[in-house]
Amino acid sequence: MQLWKNTALTSVAALLGLFLLPLAVAREPAEVPEYTELPRTEQTAPVQPAVKAVYDADRTLRVLDGETVREMTLADYLVGVTAAEMPASFAEEALKAQAVAARTYTLYKLTAGSNHGDTADICTDSTCCQAYIAMEQARANWGAQADAYEKKVRDAVTSTDGEAILYGGIPILAVFHSSSA
């Protein structure tokens, strides 16, 4: 019984020390500058360029699909990746975020060098690069919703054309998985 009491007292003392020690060593914060509200400016509509630049359709990739290397545009590749990596039934903004992450990852692989040497720029194997599904297979999987889902996925890729996540002007390693927050 005495051993139990000693263990309990030691545990309580350790917990109190763990939670109370930071309070004992905390200091008053340095003087915080006063918040100054920035002057409000009149809201104007953003200026839209006369012609939107197209980036994804202008770049050709060599994609290793099984044993075959296929040439396709970055736009077509991203449609297949977005369709494979996320259900087309998801919200439009989620599909756009997926398209940007997939584009960023692809650009990173092109910048950093591919795992496939001179054979291909990227592959369709999700354990190596990103999941990819050919549009014919995706449409077969989608059934009656095929037209709507294909348009939704293509719109997500097209509306984010050229958007990527960069750090210091270089694409980040935008890894993602089904349980990402």
C-alpha positions in Angstrom: 0.0 0.0 0.0 2.9 2.4 0.8 4.5 1.8 -2.6 1.2 2.7 -4.3 1.0 6.0 -2.3 4.6 6.9 -3.1 4.0 6.2 -6.8 0.8 8.2 -6.8 2.4 11.1 -5.0 5.4 11.1 -7.4 3.0 11.0 -10.4 1.0 13.9 -9.1 4.1 15.9 -8.3 5.5 15.2 -11.8 2.2 16.3 -13.5 2.0 19.5 -11.4 5.6 20.3 -12.3 4.9 19.6 -15.9 1.9 22.0 -16.0 3.0 24.6 -13.5 6.7 25.0 -14.3 6.0 26.9 -17.6 3.8 29.3 -15.6 6.6 29.9 -13.1 9.2 30.8 -15.8 6.9 32.8 -18.1 7.7 36.4 -18.3 5.6 39.4 -19.2 5.6 39.9 -23.0 7.6 42.7 -24.4 5.6 45.8 -25.2 3.2 45.0 -28.0 2.9 47.7 -30.6 -0.5 49.3 -30.9 -2.7 48.0 -33.7 -3.1 50.5 -36.4 -5.9 50.0 -38.9 -4.8 50.5 -42.5 -6.8 53.1 -44.4 -9.6 51.7 -46.5 -9.5 52.0 -50.2 -12.3 51.9 -52.7 -12.9 48.4 -54.0 -12.5 48.0 -57.7 -13.0 45.0 -59.8 -9.7 43.2 -60.7 -8.4 43.9 -64.2 -8.8 40.8 -66.3 -6.3 40.2 -69.1 -7.7 40.3 -72.6 -6.4 36.8 -73.3 -5.7 34.3 -70.6 -2.4 32.6 -70.9 -2.5 28.8 -71.3 0.4 26.9 -69.8 -0.7 23.3 -69.2 -1.8 22.7 -72.8 1.5 24.1 -74.1 3.7 21.6 -72.2 4.1 18.0 -73.5 5.0 15.2 -71.1 6.3 11.7 -71.6 4.2 9.6 -69.3 5.1 6.1 -68.5 1.9 4.1 -68.4 2.7 0.5 -67.6 5.3 -0.4 -70.2 4.3 2.2 -72.7 5.5 5.8 -72.8 2.7 8.1 -74.0 3.1 11.8 -75.0 0.3 14.0 -73.7 -0.1 17.6 -72.6 0.3 18.5 -69.0 -3.4 19.5 -69.1 -4.6 16.1 -70.2 -2.3 14.4 -67.7 -3.6 16.6 -64.8 -7.2 15.7 -65.8 -6.4 12.0 -65.5 -4.5 12.6 -62.2 -7.3 14.7 -60.7 -9.9 12.2 -61.7 -7.9 9.3 -60.2 -6.8 11.0 -57.0 -10.2 12.5 -55.9 -13.8 11.5 -56.5 -15.3 13.8 -59.2 -18.4 14.2 -56.9 -16.3 16.3 -54.5 -16.8 20.1 -54.4 -15.5 22.2 -57.2 -13.0 24.0 -54.9 -11.6 20.7 -53.6 -11.0 19.5 -57.2 -9.2 22.8 -57.9 -7.0 22.3 -54.9 -6.2 18.8 -56.1 -5.4 20.1 -59.6 -3.0 22.7 -58.1 -1.3 20.1 -55.8 -1.0 17.6 -58.8 0.4 20.3 -61.0 2.9 21.4 -58.4 4.0 17.8 -57.8 4.4 17.2 -61.5 6.4 20.4 -61.9 8.6 19.4 -59.0 9.3 16.1 -60.6 10.2 17.8 -63.9 12.5 20.2 -62.0 14.1 17.7 -59.6 14.5 15.0 -62.2 12.3 12.0 -62.8 12.7 8.5 -61.4 12.5 7.3 -65.0 15.7 8.8 -66.4 15.5 9.6 -70.1 12.6 7.2 -70.6 9.8 9.4 -69.2 9.1 12.5 -67.2 6.5 10.9 -64.9 4.5 7.8 -64.6 0.9 6.7 -63.8 1.9 4.5 -60.8 0.6 6.0 -57.6 3.4 4.2 -55.6 6.0 6.1 -57.6 4.4 9.3 -58.9 0.7 10.0 -58.9 -2.4 8.0 -59.6 -3.7 8.5 -63.1 -6.8 7.2 -65.0 -7.4 7.5 -68.7 -10.6 9.5 -69.4 -12.2 6.5 -71.2 -11.9 4.4 -68.0 -13.0 7.2 -65.8 -16.1 7.8 -67.9 -16.9 4.0 -67.7 -16.6 4.2 -64.0 -18.8 7.3 -63.7 -21.6 5.8 -65.7 -24.6 8.2 -66.2 -22.7 11.0 -64.5 -19.8 10.8 -67.0 -20.5 14.0 -68.9 -21.0 16.1 -65.8 -18.0 14.6 -63.9 -15.6 15.0 -66.9 -16.7 18.6 -67.3 -16.2 19.3 -63.6 -12.7 17.8 -63.5 -11.6 19.5 -66.7 -13.0 22.8 -65.4 -11.0 22.4 -62.2 -7.8 21.8 -64.2 -8.5 24.6 -66.7 -9.5 27.2 -64.2 -6.2 26.7 -62.3 -4.1 26.6 -65.4 -0.5 27.6 -64.5 -1.2 27.8 -60.8 1.4 26.0 -58.7 2.8 26.3 -55.1 6.3 27.6 -55.2 9.0 28.4 -52.6 11.7 30.7 -53.7 10.4 30.4 -57.3 10.8 26.6 -57.3 7.8 24.1 -57.1 7.5 22.5 -53.7 7.3 18.7 -53.2 3.5 18.7 -52.9 2.9 15.3 -51.6 -0.6 14.4 -50.6 -2.6 11.4 -49.6 -6.2 10.5 -49.0 -6.0 11.3 -45.3 -4.4 14.7 -45.7 -6.1 17.5 -43.9 
